[in-house]
Amino acid sequence: MKKYILAILFLLITVGSSYSMAEDVPELLEWQKAFDTANFDEGLDSAVVRVLSMGVGTTDLFAFALLDRNIDATNIFVSMYCAGVKSTEIVRLAETFFIRISQAIEAYRTATVRCKLGVA
């Protein structure tokens, strides 16, 4: 039970910290605008690469894409694998956000074909 409460608090703090509390309608941060633009113009893979290269953490990126933009977790994982995020980080994200590990495995299989990842 403590694990669930801590995960929800972590999620609320992570997502809540990326918004301006000055107005009712939060203004997007620069990286969030870059994500939206790249996702619309070039696709999710490019958006993930662009935002990660801006120094945004994987947790913030995953929370924004999953919760604010309603992008499927498996698709986010695939794009993260293609961008070079390690499997241990993907599994940590899955556990943090209560996503099935099987989705992370499915994403890895998809990414190895789509992004020509080396199979270790």
C-alpha positions in Angstrom: 0.0 0.0 0.0 2.9 2.4 0.8 4.3 1.7 -2.6 1.1 2.8 -4.3 0.9 6.0 -2.2 4.5 6.9 -2.8 4.1 6.3 -6.6 1.0 8.5 -6.7 2.7 11.2 -4.7 5.8 11.0 -7.0 3.6 11.3 -10.0 1.7 14.3 -8.7 4.9 16.1 -7.7 6.6 15.3 -11.1 3.7 16.4 -13.2 2.7 19.2 -10.9 6.2 20.7 -10.8 6.2 21.2 -14.6 3.3 23.6 -14.5 3.1 27.3 -13.7 0.8 27.7 -10.7 0.2 31.4 -11.5 -2.8 30.7 -13.8 -5.6 28.3 -14.0 -4.4 27.1 -17.5 -0.8 26.1 -17.2 1.7 27.3 -19.7 3.8 24.7 -21.4 7.5 24.6 -20.7 10.0 25.0 -23.6 10.7 21.3 -23.8 7.0 20.4 -23.8 6.4 22.8 -26.7 9.4 21.2 -28.5 7.9 17.8 -27.9 4.5 18.8 -29.3 6.0 20.4 -32.4 8.4 17.5 -33.1 5.7 14.9 -32.5 3.3 16.7 -34.8 5.8 17.4 -37.6 8.2 14.5 -37.4 6.7 11.8 -35.2 7.2 10.4 -31.8 10.7 9.0 -32.3 12.0 12.5 -33.3 10.1 14.1 -30.4 11.7 11.8 -27.8 15.2 12.3 -29.2 14.8 16.1 -29.3 13.5 16.3 -25.7 16.1 13.9 -24.3 18.8 15.9 -26.0 17.5 19.0 -24.3 18.4 17.3 -21.0 14.9 16.4 -19.9 14.7 13.3 -17.7 13.0 10.2 -18.8 10.5 10.3 -16.0 9.3 13.8 -16.9 9.2 12.9 -20.5 7.2 9.7 -19.9 4.8 11.3 -17.5 4.1 14.2 -20.0 3.7 11.9 -23.0 1.6 9.3 -21.2 -0.6 11.5 -18.9 -0.8 14.8 -20.7 -0.7 13.7 -24.3 -2.3 10.3 -23.9 0.3 8.4 -25.9 0.4 4.6 -25.5 3.1 3.5 -23.1 4.4 0.8 -25.5 4.9 3.5 -28.2 6.8 5.7 -25.8 9.0 2.8 -24.7 9.8 2.0 -28.4 10.8 5.6 -29.1 12.9 5.7 -25.9 14.6 2.4 -26.9 15.3 3.9 -30.3 16.7 7.0 -28.7 19.2 4.9 -26.7 17.5 4.7 -23.3 18.7 1.6 -21.5 16.4 -1.3 -20.7 16.9 -0.9 -16.9 15.5 2.7 -17.2 12.5 1.5 -19.2 11.8 -1.2 -16.6 12.1 1.4 -13.8 9.6 3.6 -15.6 7.2 0.7 -16.1 7.3 -0.1 -12.4 7.0 3.5 -11.4 3.9 4.1 -13.5 2.4 0.6 -12.9 2.8 -0.4 -16.5 3.1 -4.2 -17.3 6.7 -5.3 -17.8 5.4 -7.3 -20.8 4.8 -3.9 -22.5 8.4 -3.0 -22.0 9.5 -6.4 -23.5 7.1 -5.9 -26.5 8.5 -2.4 -27.0 12.1 -3.8 -27.0 11.1 -6.4 -29.7 9.5 -3.8 -31.8 12.4 -1.4 -31.4 15.0 -4.0 -32.4 13.3 -4.4 -35.7 12.3 -0.8 -36.3 15.5 0.9 -35.1 17.9 -1.9 -35.9 19.1 -2.2 -32.3 21.8 -4.7 -31.5 20.4 -7.6 -29.5 22.5 -8.2 -26.4 
